């Protein structure tokens, strides 16, 4: 299970676009919490996803204009993937691979 924190500007339809990126892939949403966070808003999602789906979600979420930041928590540490590093790449024989360059690690206390 992965925990995602998506920070966004609360404009019309932004939360629905974030949630639609998950639901259109048929991924269960066992936990969703949306709340104001400082001057922005944050939605927390608990998802059971594989690395390919993580890359797809990052790409879709960063395509939403009002998404400010995406953090993924796995194994007790946070990972932030920037917009440029969230793009997908294709390896040999056209197979999908998630590009992981530019990945920063954060401890749970620094976020």
C-alpha angles and dihedrals in degrees: 000000000000128000116215125193112196116189116200145162108258101241128145112296098358096118091047092051090052092050094042090058087063101038097049088061091056093245115154117242103211092165131024126164125173120190142153113268116190107301093340134049130248134207119197118205130186109205137171101218139151125231093265091054091047090056092048093049093048090050093049095044093049089049088064105093096218097050106109104180142353124207125185121201118203128152093005098301132092124235123198119200116195126219095258095050094046093075118112125240133197121229131197116328091014095288117155121247129176114237109232102182116122092033115153124199122218130185117233091252096056096060 
